[in-house]
Amino acid sequence: MASYQYTSPRTGATYTGFAVSSGRRAAAQYRHAMSYQAAATALGGRERRTVANNTVLYRVSDDTIAVRLHYTNVVNLHADGTVTLDTGGWSTVTTKDRLNTYCPLGHVYSDRGDWFFYPSNGAARFLFFDGMTINRAGEVTNYDRHPWAKARQECEDARQQAREERAQRRAARAAWAARAAE
């Protein structure tokens, strides 16, 4: 058995393990956020490679490599650095795990039953929708094409603004109380 060492680009953690047989890498080595170049390197000259249970890296075209869960391309990595996310209607824990594991530009989480995409650049969260495309800068480029998502985002922005205003009023009351106590 050949041993290998893997450092996760997302967490920086280092893992050591053994390949299944000499010359083959364990599939667990590929369980991390990938760029198109990293996916192309992992594929080598192959058309597909198993990376997790029911999950394969799959070359869709010359400039797109997909992470396919069952028969749904959940993460499409494009050569220009953009990423397209899609659940295919399967809003499951496993689908969300694959999105979070292989998307290099952010993560998906749920809040009260709604899924949100949070870009790794620290920008505001976006309501998740199938087919959302994220560019290298972490911006959702096709958000305006989905009116229901835009309306939900406006509601979310209004809620966030209300939270910030409440926090400012609390801070002002605390400052007033501190002055009154002097």
C-alpha positions in Angstrom: 0.0 0.0 0.0 1.2 3.4 -0.9 0.7 6.2 1.6 -0.3 9.8 0.7 -0.6 13.1 2.4 -3.4 15.6 1.6 -3.8 19.2 2.8 -7.3 20.7 2.4 -7.2 24.1 0.7 -10.3 25.2 2.6 -9.3 24.3 6.2 -5.6 23.8 5.9 -5.9 20.5 7.8 -3.4 17.8 6.7 -4.6 14.2 6.4 -2.4 11.1 6.0 -3.8 7.8 4.6 -3.1 4.8 2.5 -4.2 4.3 -1.1 -6.3 1.3 -1.9 -3.5 -0.2 -3.9 -0.2 0.9 -5.3 -0.7 3.6 -7.9 -4.3 4.4 -7.0 -5.3 7.2 -4.8 -8.2 6.9 -2.3 -11.4 8.7 -3.3 -11.3 10.6 0.0 -8.4 12.6 -1.3 -10.7 14.4 -3.6 -13.3 15.5 -1.0 -12.6 19.2 -0.9 -13.5 22.4 -2.8 -12.1 22.2 -6.3 -11.3 24.6 -9.0 -11.7 23.6 -12.6 -7.9 23.1 -12.8 -7.9 20.9 -9.7 -10.8 18.8 -11.1 -9.0 18.5 -14.4 -5.9 17.3 -12.7 -7.9 14.8 -10.6 -9.5 13.5 -13.7 -6.3 13.3 -15.7 -7.2 11.8 -19.0 -10.3 10.1 -17.7 -13.9 10.9 -18.5 -15.0 10.3 -14.9 -13.7 9.5 -11.4 -15.5 8.5 -8.3 -15.0 11.0 -5.5 -17.6 9.9 -2.9 -20.5 7.6 -2.4 -22.8 8.0 -5.5 -20.7 11.0 -6.6 -18.3 11.3 -9.5 -16.3 14.0 -11.2 -17.5 14.0 -14.8 -16.2 15.8 -17.8 -19.3 17.4 -19.4 -17.4 19.3 -22.2 -14.0 20.7 -22.9 -14.5 23.7 -20.6 -16.9 22.2 -17.9 -16.3 19.5 -15.3 -19.2 18.5 -13.1 -19.6 16.9 -9.7 -22.4 14.5 -10.3 -24.5 13.1 -7.4 -26.6 10.2 -8.8 -27.7 11.7 -12.1 -27.6 15.4 -11.2 -24.7 17.7 -11.9 -24.8 19.6 -8.5 -21.6 21.6 -9.1 -20.4 22.6 -12.5 -16.9 23.9 -12.6 -16.2 26.0 -15.7 -12.7 26.8 -17.2 -13.3 30.5 -16.8 -13.5 30.1 -13.0 -17.3 30.4 -12.7 -19.3 27.8 -10.8 -22.9 26.7 -11.4 -24.9 25.1 -8.6 -28.0 23.0 -9.1 -29.9 20.5 -6.9 -32.1 19.2 -9.6 -35.0 19.6 -7.1 -33.4 17.3 -4.5 -33.1 19.5 -1.4 -31.5 16.8 0.7 -28.7 16.7 3.3 -26.5 14.8 0.9 -27.0 17.3 -1.9 -26.1 20.2 0.4 -23.1 18.2 1.6 -21.8 17.8 -2.0 -22.5 21.5 -2.8 -20.5 22.6 0.3 -17.8 20.0 -0.2 -17.0 20.8 -3.8 -18.0 24.4 -4.4 -14.8 26.6 -4.1 -16.6 29.9 -3.9 -18.8 29.7 -0.8 -21.2 27.4 1.0 -24.9 26.6 1.2 -26.8 26.5 4.5 -30.4 26.4 5.5 -32.3 28.8 7.7 -35.9 28.0 8.7 -36.2 25.7 5.7 -34.8 28.1 3.1 -31.4 27.5 1.5 -29.0 30.3 1.2 -25.6 30.7 -0.6 -23.0 32.5 1.4 -20.0 33.6 -0.8 -16.5 33.0 0.6 -15.7 36.7 -0.1 -17.9 37.7 2.9 -20.6 39.4 0.8 -24.3 39.2 1.8 -26.0 35.8 1.6 -28.2 35.0 -1.4 -31.3 32.9 -1.5 -30.3 29.7 -3.2 -31.9 28.7 -6.5 -31.1 26.0 -9.0 -28.8 27.1 -11.8 -27.2 29.9 -9.8 -23.9 30.9 -11.3 -21.1 32.4 -9.2 -18.1 34.2 -10.8 -14.5 34.2 -9.4 -15.2 37.3 -7.3 -18.0 35.4 -5.5 -20.8 37.4 -7.1 -24.0 35.6 -8.2 -24.2 36.7 -11.9 -27.6 35.5 -12.9 -29.6 36.5 -9.8 -31.6 39.1 -11.7 -33.0 36.5 -14.0 -35.0 34.9 -11.2 -37.8 37.3 -10.0 -38.9 35.1 -7.1 -35.4 34.9 -5.8 -35.0 38.7 -6.2 -38.2 39.3 -4.3 -37.2 37.0 -1.5 -33.7 38.7 -1.4 -35.4 42.1 -1.1 -37.4 40.7 1.9 -34.2 39.3 3.4 -32.4 42.7 2.8 -35.3 44.5 4.5 -35.1 42.1 7.5 -31.4 42.7 7.8 -31.9 46.4 7.6 -34.5 46.2 10.4 -32.1 44.1 12.5 -29.4 46.7 12.1 -31.8 49.6 13.0 -32.9 47.7 16.1 -29.2 47.2 17.1 -28.5 51.0 16.6 -31.6 51.9 18.7 -30.4 49.5 21.4 -26.9 51.1 21.3 -28.4 54.6 21.5 -30.6 53.6 24.5 -27.6 52.0 26.3 -25.5 55.2 25.7 -28.4 57.4 27.0 -28.7 55.2 30.1 -25.0 55.3 30.7 -25.1 59.2 30.5 -28.2 59.3 32.8 -26.4 57.1 35.3 -23.5 59.5 35.6 
